[in-house]
């Protein structure tokens, strides 16, 4: 970073582009690389730091996804008047949200059976 701030930008020329455009592209490119590598590196560091509970976490996730599969509604019953609620459970982030998700699934099934 100090190289970019102390470098004489007036003489800096890459492919005939303006120096500030090049610095902007470098900044955006660095952000993109960080965005792509961040989750990979974060998961690797978390896995190394919490190696003992890794198996437990994976088992809990498998159990959670089994529950999602078991309790989610049949999407073929959806319509514009009765849309399918969060089929994959993507919005679940807490126990409270899981309970609301379950309530929405039951309400959808109830409406579907009532209006058939």
MOPAC internal coordinates of N, CA, C and O (Angstrom, degrees):
PM7 1SCF
backbone

  N    0.0000 0     0.00 0     0.00 0    0    0    0
  C    1.4410 1     0.00 0     0.00 0    1    0    0
  C    1.5211 1   110.28 1     0.00 0    2    1    0
  O    1.2310 1   120.05 1   140.54 1    3    2    1
  N    1.3279 1   117.51 1   -39.46 1    3    2    1
  C    1.4637 1   119.35 1  -179.85 1    5    3    2
  C    1.5203 1   110.93 1   -67.75 1    6    5    3
  O    1.2310 1   120.11 1   152.96 1    7    6    5
  N    1.3254 1   117.40 1   -27.04 1    7    6    5
  C    1.4645 1   119.93 1   177.46 1    9    7    6
  C    1.5207 1   109.65 1   -64.72 1   10    9    7
  O    1.2310 1   120.47 1   137.99 1   11   10    9
  N    1.3217 1   116.71 1   -42.01 1   11   10    9
  C    1.4615 1   120.06 1  -179.77 1   13   11   10
  C    1.5221 1   112.15 1   -67.45 1   14   13   11
  O    1.2310 1   119.82 1   147.87 1   15   14   13
  N    1.3157 1   117.95 1   -32.13 1   15   14   13
  C    1.4635 1   120.10 1  -177.55 1   17   15   14
  C    1.5193 1   112.88 1   -85.07 1   18   17   15
  O    1.2310 1   119.25 1   154.09 1   19   18   17
  N    1.3298 1   119.03 1   -25.91 1   19   18   17
  C    1.4668 1   121.01 1  -178.53 1   21   19   18
  C    1.5230 1   112.65 1  -101.05 1   22   21   19
  O    1.2310 1   119.79 1   173.42 1   23   22   21
  N    1.3055 1   118.02 1    -6.58 1   23   22   21
  C    1.4597 1   122.60 1  -177.46 1   25   23   22
  C    1.5301 1   109.60 1   -74.62 1   26   25   23
  O    1.2310 1   120.02 1   -37.83 1   27   26   25
  N    1.3299 1   117.57 1   142.17 1   27   26   25
  C    1.4602 1   121.71 1   177.21 1   29   27   26
  C    1.5236 1   108.44 1   -75.31 1   30   29   27
  O    1.2310 1   120.68 1   -75.75 1   31   30   29
  N    1.3130 1   116.31 1   104.25 1   31   30   29
  C    1.4566 1   121.62 1  -171.90 1   33   31   30
  C    1.5237 1   112.23 1   -76.26 1   34   33   31
  O    1.2310 1   119.63 1   158.30 1   35   34   33
  N    1.2996 1   118.31 1   -21.70 1   35   34   33
  C    1.4597 1   120.99 1  -176.54 1   37   35   34
  C    1.5333 1   111.40 1   -64.14 1   38   37   35
  O    1.2310 1   119.78 1   147.79 1   39   38   37
  N    1.3158 1   118.02 1   -32.21 1   39   38   37
  C    1.4571 1   121.26 1  -178.20 1   41   39   38
  C    1.5294 1   112.10 1   -95.54 1   42   41   39
  O    1.2310 1   120.42 1   177.00 1   43   42   41
  N    1.2991 1   116.79 1    -3.00 1   43   42   41
  C    1.4657 1   122.54 1  -177.13 1   45   43   42
  C    1.5279 1   108.54 1   -81.10 1   46   45   43
  O    1.2310 1   119.78 1   -63.76 1   47   46   45
  N    1.3345 1   118.02 1   116.24 1   47   46   45
  C    1.4547 1   121.32 1  -177.06 1   49   47   46
  C    1.5265 1   108.38 1  -140.26 1   50   49   47
  O    1.2310 1   120.55 1   -59.92 1   51   50   49
  N    1.3288 1   116.56 1   120.08 1   51   50   49
  C    1.4544 1   121.59 1   179.31 1   53   51   50
  C    1.5155 1   107.99 1  -122.27 1   54   53   51
  O    1.2310 1   120.76 1   -61.17 1   55   54   53
  N    1.3232 1   116.15 1   118.83 1   55   54   53
  C    1.4659 1   122.97 1   179.16 1   57   55   54
  C    1.5274 1   112.36 1    54.80 1   58   57   55
  O    1.2310 1   120.23 1  -151.56 1   59   58   57
  N    1.3009 1   117.16 1    28.44 1   59   58   57
  C    1.4548 1   120.90 1   178.47 1   61   59   58
  C    1.5170 1   114.68 1    74.65 1   62   61   59
  O    1.2310 1   119.77 1  -166.13 1   63   62   61
  N    1.3329 1   118.05 1    13.87 1   63   62   61
  C    1.4626 1   121.69 1  -179.68 1   65   63   62
  C    1.5235 1   110.70 1   -91.23 1   66   65   63
  O    1.2310 1   121.36 1   -23.79 1   67   66   65
  N    1.3129 1   115.00 1   156.21 1   67   66   65
  C    1.4563 1   121.83 1   176.89 1   69   67   66
  C    1.5317 1   109.35 1   -61.21 1   70   69   67
  O    1.2310 1   119.74 1   -40.87 1   71   70   69
  N    1.3324 1   118.10 1   139.13 1   71   70   69
  C    1.4703 1   120.44 1  -177.91 1   73   71   70
  C    1.5291 1   113.68 1   -59.23 1   74   73   71
  O    1.2310 1   119.93 1   141.89 1   75   74   73
  N    1.3307 1   117.73 1   -38.11 1   75   74   73
  C    1.4642 1   119.42 1  -179.64 1   77   75   74
  C    1.5254 1   111.62 1   -70.86 1   78   77   75
  O    1.2310 1   120.29 1   148.81 1   79   78   77
  N    1.3275 1   117.05 1   -31.19 1   79   78   77
  C    1.4589 1   120.43 1   174.86 1   81   79   78
  C    1.5270 1   110.03 1   -66.40 1   82   81   79
  O    1.2310 1   120.58 1   138.35 1   83   82   81
  N    1.3211 1   116.49 1   -41.65 1   83   82   81
  C    1.4683 1   120.76 1   178.37 1   85   83   82
  C    1.5250 1   110.29 1   -62.97 1   86   85   83
  O    1.2310 1   120.23 1   135.62 1   87   86   85
  N    1.3351 1   117.16 1   -44.38 1   87   86   85
  C    1.4660 1   119.94 1   178.78 1   89   87   86
  C    1.5296 1   111.03 1   -63.93 1   90   89   87
  O    1.2310 1   120.23 1   142.16 1   91   90   89
  N    1.3324 1   117.16 1   -37.84 1   91   90   89
  C    1.4671 1   120.39 1   176.45 1   93   91   90
  C    1.5158 1   111.63 1   -63.93 1   94   93   91
  O    1.2310 1   120.72 1   137.12 1   95   94   93
  N    1.3403 1   116.22 1   -42.88 1   95   94   93
  C    1.4667 1   119.83 1   178.08 1   97   95   94
  C    1.5260 1   111.73 1   -64.60 1   98   97   95
  O    1.2310 1   120.69 1   142.06 1   99   98   97
  N    1.3327 1   116.29 1   -37.94 1   99   98   97
  C    1.4663 1   119.89 1   176.98 1  101   99   98
  C    1.5256 1   110.12 1   -63.57 1  102  101   99
  O    1.2310 1   120.38 1   138.18 1  103  102  101
  N    1.3330 1   116.88 1   -41.82 1  103  102  101
  C    1.4644 1   120.65 1   179.78 1  105  103  102
  C    1.5212 1   111.07 1   -64.18 1  106  105  103
  O    1.2310 1   120.47 1   132.94 1  107  106  105
  N    1.3408 1   116.71 1   -47.06 1  107  106  105
  C    1.4693 1   120.37 1   179.35 1  109  107  106
  C    1.5298 1   110.27 1   -64.40 1  110  109  107
  O    1.2310 1   120.28 1   139.70 1  111  110  109
  N    1.3265 1   117.06 1   -40.30 1  111  110  109
  C    1.4683 1   120.53 1   177.95 1  113  111  110
  C    1.5151 1   112.49 1   -63.02 1  114  113  111
  O    1.2310 1   120.60 1   138.89 1  115  114  113
  N    1.3330 1   116.46 1   -41.11 1  115  114  113
  C    1.4720 1   120.02 1   177.72 1  117  115  114
  C    1.5219 1   110.97 1   -63.88 1  118  117  115
  O    1.2310 1   120.68 1   139.42 1  119  118  117
  N    1.3262 1   116.31 1   -40.58 1  119  118  117
  C    1.4684 1   119.78 1   177.24 1  121  119  118
  C    1.5178 1   111.50 1   -63.58 1  122  121  119
  O    1.2310 1   120.33 1   139.43 1  123  122  121
  N    1.3440 1   116.98 1   -40.57 1  123  122  121
  C    1.4615 1   120.95 1   178.52 1  125  123  122
  C    1.5169 1   112.50 1   -64.26 1  126  125  123
  O    1.2310 1   120.67 1   137.47 1  127  126  125
  N    1.3189 1   116.32 1   -42.53 1  127  126  125
  C    1.4734 1   120.27 1   178.10 1  129  127  126
  C    1.5263 1   110.02 1   -63.83 1  130  129  127
  O    1.2310 1   120.46 1   138.53 1  131  130  129
  N    1.3325 1   116.73 1   -41.47 1  131  130  129
  C    1.4679 1   120.04 1   177.14 1  133  131  130
  C    1.5126 1   111.91 1   -63.53 1  134  133  131
  O    1.2310 1   120.62 1   141.27 1  135  134  133
  N    1.3383 1   116.42 1   -38.73 1  135  134  133
  C    1.4668 1   121.09 1   179.30 1  137  135  134
  C    1.5292 1   110.41 1   -65.27 1  138  137  135
  O    1.2310 1   120.39 1   142.26 1  139  138  137
  N    1.3278 1   116.85 1   -37.74 1  139  138  137
  C    1.4612 1   120.24 1  -179.79 1  141  139  138
  C    1.5269 1   112.86 1   -76.33 1  142  141  139
  O    1.2310 1   120.11 1   139.52 1  143  142  141
  N    1.3204 1   117.40 1   -40.48 1  143  142  141
  C    1.4643 1   120.81 1  -175.90 1  145  143  142
  C    1.5251 1   113.51 1   -87.58 1  146  145  143
  O    1.2310 1   119.81 1   161.42 1  147  146  145
  N    1.3271 1   117.96 1   -18.58 1  147  146  145
  C    1.4602 1   121.64 1  -176.73 1  149  147  146
  C    1.5170 1   114.08 1   -55.56 1  150  149  147
  O    1.2310 1   119.35 1   126.61 1  151  150  149
  N    1.3423 1   118.84 1   -53.39 1  151  150  149
  C    1.4698 1   118.85 1   179.73 1  153  151  150
  C    1.5279 1   113.10 1   -62.07 1  154  153  151
  O    1.2310 1   120.26 1   140.95 1  155  154  153
  N    1.3118 1   117.10 1   -39.05 1  155  154  153
  C    1.4667 1   120.27 1   179.49 1  157  155  154
  C    1.5227 1   110.82 1   -62.39 1  158  157  155
  O    1.2310 1   120.71 1   130.10 1  159  158  157
  N    1.3185 1   116.25 1   -49.90 1  159  158  157
  C    1.4660 1   120.01 1  -179.43 1  161  159  158
  C    1.5277 1   111.44 1   -68.34 1  162  161  159
  O    1.2310 1   120.21 1   142.02 1  163  162  161
  N    1.3259 1   117.20 1   -37.98 1  163  162  161
  C    1.4663 1   120.39 1   178.49 1  165  163  162
  C    1.5165 1   111.95 1   -62.88 1  166  165  163
  O    1.2310 1   120.45 1   136.16 1  167  166  165
  N    1.3305 1   116.75 1   -43.84 1  167  166  165
  C    1.4651 1   120.11 1   177.86 1  169  167  166
  C    1.5234 1   111.35 1   -65.13 1  170  169  167
  O    1.2310 1   120.42 1   142.22 1  171  170  169
  N    1.3276 1   116.81 1   -37.78 1  171  170  169
  C    1.4682 1   119.87 1   179.05 1  173  171  170
  C    1.5271 1   110.81 1   -65.58 1  174  173  171
  O    1.2310 1   120.21 1   135.10 1  175  174  173
  N    1.3251 1   117.21 1   -44.90 1  175  174  173
  C    1.4695 1   120.59 1   179.60 1  177  175  174
  C    1.5243 1   110.30 1   -65.03 1  178  177  175
  O    1.2310 1   120.17 1   137.47 1  179  178  177
  N    1.3353 1   117.27 1   -42.53 1  179  178  177
  C    1.4623 1   120.41 1   178.36 1  181  179  178
  C    1.5255 1   110.61 1   -62.28 1  182  181  179
  O    1.2310 1   120.36 1   138.16 1  183  182  181
  N    1.3332 1   116.92 1   -41.84 1  183  182  181
  C    1.4615 1   120.48 1   179.23 1  185  183  182
  C    1.5147 1   112.92 1   -62.40 1  186  185  183
  O    1.2310 1   120.62 1   141.05 1  187  186  185
  N    1.3229 1   116.42 1   -38.95 1  187  186  185
  C    1.4664 1   120.13 1   179.00 1  189  187  186
  C    1.5252 1   110.46 1   -72.09 1  190  189  187
  O    1.2310 1   120.35 1   139.07 1  191  190  189
  N    1.3188 1   116.93 1   -40.93 1  191  190  189
  C    1.4656 1   120.69 1  -176.68 1  193  191  190
  C    1.5270 1   112.16 1   -71.27 1  194  193  191
  O    1.2310 1   120.00 1   148.17 1  195  194  193
  N    1.3244 1   117.60 1   -31.83 1  195  194  193
  C    1.4683 1   121.29 1  -176.14 1  197  195  194
  C    1.5304 1   110.55 1  -120.64 1  198  197  195
  O    1.2310 1   120.95 1  -131.86 1  199  198  197
  N    1.2954 1   115.80 1    48.14 1  199  198  197
  C    1.4599 1   121.56 1  -176.78 1  201  199  198
  C    1.5312 1   112.42 1   -62.18 1  202  201  199
  O    1.2310 1   120.20 1   145.01 1  203  202  201
  N    1.3276 1   117.22 1   -34.99 1  203  202  201
  C    1.4718 1   120.72 1  -175.85 1  205  203  202
  C    1.5235 1   112.37 1   -66.76 1  206  205  203
  O    1.2310 1   119.85 1   144.47 1  207  206  205
  N    1.3212 1   117.89 1   -35.53 1  207  206  205
  C    1.4620 1   120.40 1  -175.57 1  209  207  206
  C    1.5228 1   112.23 1   -99.68 1  210  209  207
  O    1.2310 1   119.85 1  -174.85 1  211  210  209
  N    1.3330 1   117.88 1     5.15 1  211  210  209
  C    1.4619 1   121.38 1  -178.57 1  213  211  210
  C    1.5192 1   112.70 1   -59.04 1  214  213  211
  O    1.2310 1   120.16 1   136.20 1  215  214  213
  N    1.3148 1   117.30 1   -43.80 1  215  214  213
  C    1.4637 1   121.11 1   179.00 1  217  215  214
  C    1.5143 1   112.36 1   -65.00 1  218  217  215
  O    1.2310 1   120.74 1   140.58 1  219  218  217
  N    1.3286 1   116.19 1   -39.42 1  219  218  217
  C    1.4639 1   120.11 1   178.18 1  221  219  218
  C    1.5245 1   111.01 1   -65.04 1  222  221  219
  O    1.2310 1   120.64 1   138.81 1  223  222  221
  N    1.3173 1   116.38 1   -41.19 1  223  222  221
  C    1.4638 1   120.12 1   179.62 1  225  223  222
  C    1.5207 1   110.19 1   -63.63 1  226  225  223
  O    1.2310 1   120.16 1   135.85 1  227  226  225
  N    1.3347 1   117.30 1   -44.15 1  227  226  225
  C    1.4634 1   120.26 1   179.32 1  229  227  226
  C    1.5226 1   111.29 1   -63.00 1  230  229  227
  O    1.2310 1   120.28 1   139.73 1  231  230  229
  N    1.3211 1   117.08 1   -40.27 1  231  230  229
  C    1.4665 1   120.73 1   178.78 1  233  231  230
  C    1.5258 1   111.07 1   -64.95 1  234  233  231
  O    1.2310 1   120.59 1   138.62 1  235  234  233
  N    1.3320 1   116.47 1   -41.38 1  235  234  233
  C    1.4652 1   119.99 1   178.73 1  237  235  234
  C    1.5296 1   110.84 1   -65.36 1  238  237  235
  O    1.2310 1   120.07 1   141.35 1  239  238  237
  N    1.3319 1   117.46 1   -38.65 1  239  238  237
  C    1.4623 1   120.48 1   177.68 1  241  239  238
  C    1.5235 1   110.92 1   -65.24 1  242  241  239
  O    1.2310 1   120.11 1   137.90 1  243  242  241
  N    1.3389 1   117.39 1   -42.10 1  243  242  241
  C    1.4624 1   120.53 1   177.69 1  245  243  242
  C    1.5208 1   110.68 1   -60.92 1  246  245  243
  O    1.2310 1   120.51 1   136.16 1  247  246  245
  N    1.3335 1   116.63 1   -43.84 1  247  246  245
  C    1.4564 1   121.14 1   178.47 1  249  247  246
  C    1.5263 1   110.81 1   -62.45 1  250  249  247
  O    1.2310 1   120.51 1   137.52 1  251  250  249
  N    1.3283 1   116.64 1   -42.48 1  251  250  249
  C    1.4626 1   121.13 1   179.40 1  253  251  250
  C    1.5274 1   110.52 1   -61.97 1  254  253  251
  O    1.2310 1   119.76 1   134.60 1  255  254  253
  N    1.3340 1   118.06 1   -45.40 1  255  254  253
  C    1.4597 1   120.78 1  -179.15 1  257  255  254
  C    1.5267 1   111.39 1   -69.31 1  258  257  255
  O    1.2310 1   120.08 1   148.92 1  259  258  257
  N    1.3327 1   117.45 1   -31.08 1  259  258  257
  C    1.4680 1   119.65 1   173.34 1  261  259  258
  C    1.5251 1   110.40 1   -63.11 1  262  261  259
  O    1.2310 1   120.55 1   138.70 1  263  262  261
  N    1.3295 1   116.56 1   -41.30 1  263  262  261
  C    1.4680 1   120.42 1   178.00 1  265  263  262
  C    1.5241 1   111.09 1   -64.43 1  266  265  263
  O    1.2310 1   120.77 1   139.02 1  267  266  265
  N    1.3210 1   116.13 1   -40.98 1  267  266  265
  C    1.4663 1   120.17 1   178.59 1  269  267  266
  C    1.5254 1   109.62 1   -60.52 1  270  269  267
  O    1.2310 1   120.34 1   132.60 1  271  270  269
  N    1.3365 1   116.96 1   -47.40 1  271  270  269
  C    1.4629 1   120.73 1   179.24 1  273  271  270
  C    1.5225 1   111.64 1   -60.35 1  274  273  271
  O    1.2310 1   120.95 1   139.37 1  275  274  273
  N    1.3155 1   115.78 1   -40.63 1  275  274  273
  C    1.4620 1   120.87 1  -175.98 1  277  275  274
  C    1.5262 1   111.87 1   -68.00 1  278  277  275
  O    1.2310 1   120.06 1   140.34 1  279  278  277
  N    1.3234 1   117.49 1   -39.66 1  279  278  277
  C    1.4581 1   120.60 1  -171.31 1  281  279  278
  C    1.5219 1   115.29 1  -100.45 1  282  281  279
  O    1.2310 1   119.58 1   173.87 1  283  282  281
  N    1.3322 1   118.41 1    -6.13 1  283  282  281
  C    1.4627 1   117.13 1  -178.13 1  285  283  282
  C    1.5226 1   110.56 1   -75.68 1  286  285  283
  O    1.2310 1   121.75 1   -23.52 1  287  286  285
  N    1.3208 1   114.26 1   156.48 1  287  286  285
  C    1.4589 1   120.62 1  -172.97 1  289  287  286
  C    1.5229 1   110.93 1   -81.88 1  290  289  287
  O    1.2310 1   121.05 1   -14.39 1  291  290  289
  N    1.3237 1   115.59 1   165.61 1  291  290  289
  C    1.4534 1   122.19 1   174.88 1  293  291  290
  C    1.5308 1   107.86 1   -81.12 1  294  293  291
  O    1.2310 1   119.52 1   -62.77 1  295  294  293
  N    1.3260 1   118.53 1   117.23 1  295  294  293
  C    1.4607 1   120.11 1  -174.56 1  297  295  294
  C    1.5233 1   114.13 1   -70.27 1  298  297  295
  O    1.2310 1   119.77 1   165.81 1  299  298  297
  N    1.3240 1   118.04 1   -14.19 1  299  298  297
  C    1.4629 1   119.46 1  -179.83 1  301  299  298
  C    1.5230 1   111.34 1   -68.47 1  302  301  299
  O    1.2310 1   119.91 1   163.56 1  303  302  301
  N    1.3303 1   117.78 1   -16.44 1  303  302  301
  C    1.4622 1   120.81 1   179.24 1  305  303  302
  C    1.5124 1   113.42 1   -87.55 1  306  305  303
  O    1.2310 1   119.74 1  -176.31 1  307  306  305
  N    1.3227 1   118.10 1     3.69 1  307  306  305
  C    1.4603 1   121.47 1  -178.33 1  309  307  306
  C    1.5173 1   111.84 1   -78.32 1  310  309  307
  O    1.2310 1   121.08 1   -30.55 1  311  310  309
  N    1.3172 1   115.55 1   149.45 1  311  310  309
  C    1.4611 1   122.26 1   175.67 1  313  311  310
  C    1.5206 1   107.75 1  -148.29 1  314  313  311
  O    1.2310 1   120.53 1    -1.18 1  315  314  313
  N    1.3264 1   116.60 1   178.82 1  315  314  313
  C    1.4670 1   118.55 1   179.13 1  317  315  314
  C    1.5233 1   110.78 1   -69.33 1  318  317  315
  O    1.2310 1   120.05 1   150.77 1  319  318  317
  N    1.3277 1   117.52 1   -29.23 1  319  318  317
  C    1.4639 1   120.96 1   178.19 1  321  319  318
  C    1.5295 1   111.62 1   -80.65 1  322  321  319
  O    1.2310 1   120.53 1   155.02 1  323  322  321
  N    1.3376 1   116.59 1   -24.98 1  323  322  321
  C    1.4599 1   121.61 1  -178.58 1  325  323  322
  C    1.5331 1   108.89 1  -136.04 1  326  325  323
  O    1.2310 1   119.89 1  -104.18 1  327  326  325
  N    1.3595 1   117.81 1    75.82 1  327  326  325
  C    1.4703 1   119.90 1  -176.89 1  329  327  326
  C    1.5301 1   112.24 1   -69.94 1  330  329  327
  O    1.2310 1   121.26 1   -27.46 1  331  330  329
  N    1.3189 1   115.19 1   152.54 1  331  330  329
  C    1.4650 1   121.50 1   179.66 1  333  331  330
  C    1.5278 1   109.06 1   -70.64 1  334  333  331
  O    1.2310 1   120.00 1   -54.20 1  335  334  333
  N    1.3389 1   117.60 1   125.80 1  335  334  333
  C    1.4699 1   119.58 1   178.41 1  337  335  334
  C    1.5275 1   111.44 1   -80.09 1  338  337  335
  O    1.2310 1   119.68 1   -44.48 1  339  338  337
  N    1.3004 1   118.22 1   135.52 1  339  338  337
  C    1.4698 1   127.60 1   171.80 1  341  339  338
  C    1.5350 1   113.35 1    13.12 1  342  341  339
  O    1.2310 1   120.30 1  -104.42 1  343  342  341
  N    1.3300 1   117.03 1    75.58 1  343  342  341
  C    1.4600 1   123.23 1  -173.09 1  345  343  342
  C    1.5247 1   113.15 1   -58.42 1  346  345  343
  O    1.2310 1   119.83 1   138.50 1  347  346  345
  N    1.3233 1   117.93 1   -41.50 1  347  346  345
  C    1.4619 1   121.32 1  -175.25 1  349  347  346
  C    1.5215 1   113.80 1   -91.99 1  350  349  347
  O    1.2310 1   119.63 1   176.29 1  351  350  349
  N    1.3228 1   118.30 1    -3.71 1  351  350  349
  C    1.4555 1   120.89 1  -179.30 1  353  351  350
  C    1.5136 1   112.64 1    71.20 1  354  353  351
  O    1.2310 1   120.31 1  -149.14 1  355  354  353
  N    1.3339 1   117.01 1    30.86 1  355  354  353
  C    1.4641 1   121.35 1  -176.11 1  357  355  354
  C    1.5228 1   112.99 1   -68.49 1  358  357  355
  O    1.2310 1   120.24 1   155.26 1  359  358  357
  N    1.3179 1   117.15 1   -24.74 1  359  358  357
  C    1.4632 1   120.23 1  -175.44 1  361  359  358
  C    1.5279 1   112.52 1   -92.10 1  362  361  359
  O    1.2310 1   120.10 1  -175.01 1  363  362  361
  N    1.3236 1   117.41 1     4.99 1  363  362  361
  C    1.4587 1   120.85 1  -179.41 1  365  363  362
  C    1.5197 1   108.95 1   -81.46 1  366  365  363
  O    1.2310 1   120.71 1   -58.96 1  367  366  365
  N    1.3350 1   116.24 1   121.04 1  367  366  365
  C    1.4515 1   120.55 1   179.43 1  369  367  366
  C    1.5117 1   112.71 1  -131.10 1  370  369  367
  O    1.2310 1   120.51 1   173.67 1  371  370  369
  N    1.3342 1   116.63 1    -6.33 1  371  370  369
  C    1.4593 1   120.32 1  -179.10 1  373  371  370
  C    1.5247 1   108.39 1  -152.90 1  374  373  371
  O    1.2310 1   120.88 1    -6.40 1  375  374  373
  N    1.3107 1   115.93 1   173.60 1  375  374  373
  C    1.4638 1   120.91 1   178.71 1  377  375  374
  C    1.5282 1   109.73 1   -64.81 1  378  377  375
  O    1.2310 1   120.48 1   140.74 1  379  378  377
  N    1.3195 1   116.69 1   -39.26 1  379  378  377
  C    1.4665 1   120.97 1   179.14 1  381  379  378
  C    1.5331 1   110.48 1   -61.92 1  382  381  379
  O    1.2310 1   120.40 1   135.73 1  383  382  381
  N    1.3285 1   116.83 1   -44.27 1  383  382  381
  C    1.4658 1   120.15 1   178.16 1  385  383  382
  C    1.5278 1   111.14 1   -66.54 1  386  385  383
  O    1.2310 1   119.86 1   146.51 1  387  386  385
  N    1.3403 1   117.87 1   -33.49 1  387  386  385
  C    1.4620 1   120.68 1   176.41 1  389  387  386
  C    1.5226 1   110.17 1   -64.89 1  390  389  387
  O    1.2310 1   120.44 1   137.41 1  391  390  389
  N    1.3201 1   116.77 1   -42.59 1  391  390  389
  C    1.4687 1   119.80 1   178.11 1  393  391  390
  C    1.5200 1   110.98 1   -63.63 1  394  393  391
  O    1.2310 1   120.28 1   138.82 1  395  394  393
  N    1.3338 1   117.08 1   -41.18 1  395  394  393
  C    1.4638 1   119.75 1   176.73 1  397  395  394
  C    1.5253 1   110.89 1   -64.34 1  398  397  395
  O    1.2310 1   120.30 1   142.37 1  399  398  397
  N    1.3279 1   117.03 1   -37.63 1  399  398  397
  C    1.4574 1   121.00 1   177.72 1  401  399  398
  C    1.5265 1   110.13 1   -62.26 1  402  401  399
  O    1.2310 1   120.83 1   135.22 1  403  402  401
  N    1.3520 1   116.01 1   -44.78 1  403  402  401
  C    1.4717 1   120.13 1   177.78 1  405  403  402
  C    1.5254 1   110.91 1   -61.06 1  406  405  403
  O    1.2310 1   120.71 1   138.09 1  407  406  405
  N    1.3336 1   116.24 1   -41.91 1  407  406  405
  C    1.4589 1   120.34 1   179.55 1  409  407  406
  C    1.5355 1   110.51 1   -62.75 1  410  409  407
  O    1.2310 1   120.27 1   138.87 1  411  410  409
  N    1.3229 1   117.09 1   -41.13 1  411  410  409
  C    1.4638 1   121.00 1   178.11 1  413  411  410
  C    1.5259 1   111.44 1   -64.79 1  414  413  411
  O    1.2310 1   120.26 1   141.52 1  415  414  413
  N    1.3244 1   117.11 1   -38.48 1  415  414  413
  C    1.4650 1   120.60 1   178.82 1  417  415  414
  C    1.5337 1   110.57 1   -64.77 1  418  417  415
  O    1.2310 1   120.73 1   135.88 1  419  418  417
  N    1.3353 1   116.20 1   -44.12 1  419  418  417
  C    1.4683 1   120.04 1   178.50 1  421  419  418
  C    1.5253 1   111.25 1   -64.66 1  422  421  419
  O    1.2310 1   120.23 1   139.21 1  423  422  421
  N    1.3339 1   117.17 1   -40.79 1  423  422  421
  C    1.4635 1   120.79 1   179.64 1  425  423  422
  C    1.5287 1   110.33 1   -64.16 1  426  425  423
  O    1.2310 1   120.06 1   140.31 1  427  426  425
  N    1.3209 1   117.48 1   -39.69 1  427  426  425
  C    1.4607 1   120.81 1   178.22 1  429  427  426
  C    1.5257 1   109.92 1   -62.17 1  430  429  427
  O    1.2310 1   120.25 1   132.65 1  431  430  429
  N    1.3365 1   117.13 1   -47.35 1  431  430  429
  C    1.4669 1   120.36 1   179.36 1  433  431  430
  C    1.5190 1   111.35 1   -62.01 1  434  433  431
  O    1.2310 1   120.47 1   139.96 1  435  434  433
  N    1.3266 1   116.70 1   -40.04 1  435  434  433
  C    1.4620 1   120.77 1   178.82 1  437  435  434
  C    1.5305 1   110.57 1   -62.73 1  438  437  435
  O    1.2310 1   120.00 1   133.52 1  439  438  437
  N    1.3332 1   117.60 1   -46.48 1  439  438  437
  C    1.4699 1   121.25 1   179.55 1  441  439  438
  C    1.5213 1   110.72 1   -64.91 1  442  441  439
  O    1.2310 1   120.47 1   141.28 1  443  442  441
  N    1.3241 1   116.70 1   -38.72 1  443  442  441
  C    1.4607 1   120.13 1  -179.21 1  445  443  442
  C    1.5228 1   110.69 1   -64.55 1  446  445  443
  O    1.2310 1   120.12 1   137.64 1  447  446  445
  N    1.3357 1   117.37 1   -42.36 1  447  446  445
  C    1.4602 1   120.53 1   179.94 1  449  447  446
  C    1.5219 1   111.49 1   -70.85 1  450  449  447
  O    1.2310 1   120.20 1   146.22 1  451  450  449
  N    1.3241 1   117.22 1   -33.78 1  451  450  449
  C    1.4616 1   121.02 1  -179.42 1  453  451  450
  C    1.5204 1   111.22 1   -69.49 1  454  453  451
  O    1.2310 1   120.05 1   140.13 1  455  454  453
  N    1.3265 1   117.50 1   -39.87 1  455  454  453
  C    1.4577 1   120.92 1  -174.13 1  457  455  454
  C    1.5161 1   113.87 1   -93.91 1  458  457  455
  O    1.2310 1   119.41 1  -176.04 1  459  458  457
  N    1.3167 1   118.73 1     3.96 1  459  458  457
  C    1.4659 1   120.44 1   176.26 1  461  459  458
  C    1.4578 1   109.06 1   -77.28 1  462  461  459
  O    1.2310 1   120.10 1   180.00 1  463  462  461

